[in-house]
């Protein structure tokens, strides 16, 4: 039985394990269970974290089931970050600004949506010493993660954001939302094509891949990366469970500064953890768990 909630985190008795989850499709590649569980163990928290494969048509039903099963919180990944919005009872400011959700938590019998992708991205850049101030950023994608990251960039002092997306109508809506946040920052969009990439990459300080392209380490990039300046930083929001993505391998081979998708995963997870548990995670334990999940060490 769950006691009356006084804050975001649920109150459980000592012998009742708390339950958290991540939903997505696919979900087998997710490292979230590994890193959250590592911190639970390090901090002696009686909790479990489950990966749940959820097809798009089943999101509403699964949310109802998780309430009945007393699940306390859940991470949300591809492809549900935006399609889940109608089924939530309320959105916190980060989710409203981003127009997407990657974290939900319970308040009584309601699901509240928030977003830690933006904060996680900024923290990951800080840790990697990637400066955002006065930079021109080219963002590939306009989905859930891209929206959250773009919103965070609006308060990070960037000079210009170019959003390249296959569906121009979707990216135009994102641009309109971003301009309402800060009209002084130049935000534009174009179709994601080889020609446009060649044109915009040449003036790019920071390239961010927030598409699913490159999710498999063996996938061909199909991007004119040779057009990027030699000092451009590369950020890939995707990660491969066992090795590095093709984009990060290319960045390292060409000696570019880079941010791996694991960096983003780590810091957005830490923010979600704090929302659910009420205090910061054991970040060292999380990093060790990530390092153990790949052939090359996580730094």
Helices and strands as residue ranges (DSSP letters): E 18-24, H 32-42, E 47-53, G 56-58, H 59-68, E 73-76, G 85-87, E 90-91, H 93-98, E 103-107, E 110-114, H 117-127, E 136-140, H 144-153, E 160-165, H 168-181, E 186-191, H 194-201, E 206-209, G 225-227, E 233-236, H 246-253, E 258-259, H 261-277, H 283-291
